[in-house]
Amino acid sequence: MIFLQISKIFEAGGIVMFPLLGFSILAVALILERIRFWLRVARRQDKFVREILELYRRSPRATFLQLEQNLDLPIARIFLAAMELDRPNPEEFRLALESAAQAEMPLLKRFSTVFETIISLSPLLGLLGTILGLIRSFASLRIGEVSATNAVPVSAGISEALTSTASGLAVAIVTLLFANTFRGLYLRQIALIQEYGGQMELLYRRRYERGELTYG
């Protein structure tokens, strides 16, 4: 029954429903991927960073091994990029952290361009469907003839116009909601990376000043 109703709505919307359907499927797939990514980061990152910073005070070598086992976390890859350097001075260590953080930004902002494209084009496709529906309505309208037979194609054209507009707006609104949520998570993550990187840099600077740079 639900499938039949969806099929009728899809048929009523006209040709623009095909790209809108493609956009909606793509948006759902990318939204699910981003939700999975951010849930993994949110569940593990804070606890992981606290453990890493505490472990680094005792054993940089053990910290290095622990980072290698958690490379699915962006912060682990950032810390590891700095720790892989051969006895860097504090400035080099800081630059390594910053460079690694910059390299992680495209992953954190992944699919943002696709989301923006869907948000921009979906309402335009809906508007195109509106225009096509109105053209269909006016083309089927015969001046001076008022009958039930004449009203059927006019109603079909108006239905196409309204359905395509509503569908385009629905796809854009849902995508915009999640895209803004992901953007907020991205900005928060950047702030956390800067905070965690500063803490790691401070610990390294203290070890450097004491001459404790060997892993072990």
N, C-alpha and C positions, 0 to 999 in steps of 0.2 A: 504494500500500500504506500509506504513512504517512498520507495523507489519510483513508483508510478507517478506520485506527485512531483518528485524532483524532475522526472522525465518530462512532465507537462510544462513545468516552469522553464526547463532548458529549451524546450521546443518553442515556447512562447517568446523567449528572449531573442530569437533570431540568430544570425550568423556570428555576432560578436560574442555569443556565449561560449564558443569554442576557445578563443584565446583567453577569455576570463576563466574558463575551467582549467586551462593549462596554468595560468597564473596562480589560481587557488591551490592546485595540487603542489606546485613548486613552493609556494609560500608555506604550506603546511609541513612539507618535508624539511625545509630549511629551519623553520621554527622549532620543530622537534629536535633537530640536531643541535641547535643553539641551547635549548632547554637542557638537553642531556649534558652538554659541555659545561654550562654554568652551574648546574646542580653538582657535578663532580668537583668543580673548583670550590664551591661554597661548602660542601661537606668536609673536604679534606684539608683545604689550604691553611686555615688559621692554626689548627692543631699541628699540622706538619711544620709550619714555620717556627712555632714555639719549640718544637722538639729539635729542629735543626740548629737553631740559635743556641740552645742549651747544650747540644752535643758538640757544637763547634768550640765551645769554651773548654771542653775536655779533650777532644780528639778530632782535629781537622781531617785526619785520614778516614775515620769512621763516618764523618760528615760527608766526605766525598763519595764514599760507597753508598751511603743512604740516598744521596741525591741521584746517583746513577740508577737506583731502583725505582725512582718516582719521576721519570722523565715525561710522564703524561701531564704533569703540572707545569704551567708556565714559569712559576717562581723557582722551581727546581732547575729548569734549564738555564734560567738567568744566573742563579748562584753558581751552577756548575761551570758556566762559561768563564766566570772570573776565577774560580778555583783551579781551573786547568792551566792557568798561566804559571810560568816557572819563576817563582819568587819575585812577583811584581812589587813595586813600591806602592804606597797607598793611592797615589794619583792614577797609576796604571790600573789598579784594582777597581777604582771608582769608574774609570772610563770603560772598563770591560763590563761592569754591571749596567751602565747606561746604554752601551751599544747592544747588549743582549736584550735589554728591556725594549729598545726601539725595534729590534728584530721580531719581538713577540707581538707588537701592536697589530700588524695585519691579521694575525690569527685571532686576536681578541675582537677585532672589528670585522671578522669574516662575514661575508654575505650582506654587509650593510649596503653596498651598491645595488645588489639585486633587490633588496627590500625597497630601497628608494625608487627603483625603476618600476616595481609593481605598484607602489603607492601612487606614483605619478601617472602611469598609463591606464590603470584600471578605471578611474573616473572618466578618462578621455574615451576609452572604449565604450563605457556606458553611455556617454554623450553621443558617440557615433551611432550606437544602437537606437538612441532616441530619435536622431535625425532620420535614420533609415526607416524607422517605424512610422514617423510622421509622413515621410515621402510616400510610403506604402499606403497610408490612410488617404492622403490627398489624391494619389493616383487612382484609387478605387472609387473615389467620390464622384458621383455624377450629379451635376447641378440640376435641380428641378425634379429629381427622382428621389422620393422619400418612401422607402419600403424596407421591410425586414431583410430582404435579400441584399439590398444595397448597404445596409448597416453592418452586415457581417464582416466584410473585409476591412471596413473602417475600424470596427472594434478590435479586430486582430492586429491592425497596425498600431493602434494606441496601446494595446496590451504589450506588444513587442517593445515599444518605446519605454514604457514604465518598468517592465521587467529588466531590461538591459541596464537601465539607469540604476535601479535598486541593486542589481547584482554587482555592478562596477563599484558602487559606493561601499557595499558590504565587504568586498575583497580588500579595498583600500583601507577601510576603517580597522578591520581586524589586523591586517599587516602592520599598519601604523602603530597600533597599540603595542604589539610585541616588539616592533623595531625600536620604539622609544624606551621600552623596558630594557632591552639589550644594550641600548646606548647608555642608560643609567648604570647598568652593571659594568660596562666597559670603563666609564669614568671613575667609578669606585675602585675598580681593579687597578687602574693606573695609579691612583692615590696610594693604595696599599702596597703596590710594587715599590714606589718611591720610599715609603715608610720602612718596609722590610729591607730594601737595599741599603738604606741609611744605617740601619741597625747592624747589618752584616759588615758594612764598610767600617763602622766604628770598632767592631770586634777585631777585624783584621788589622786596623791601625794600631790597636793596643798590642796585638801579638807582634806586629812588625817592630814596634818601638822596643819591645822586650827581647827581640831576636828569636822568637819562637815561631819560625816559619816552616819547619820540617813537618811533614805529615807522619803521624805515628802515635 
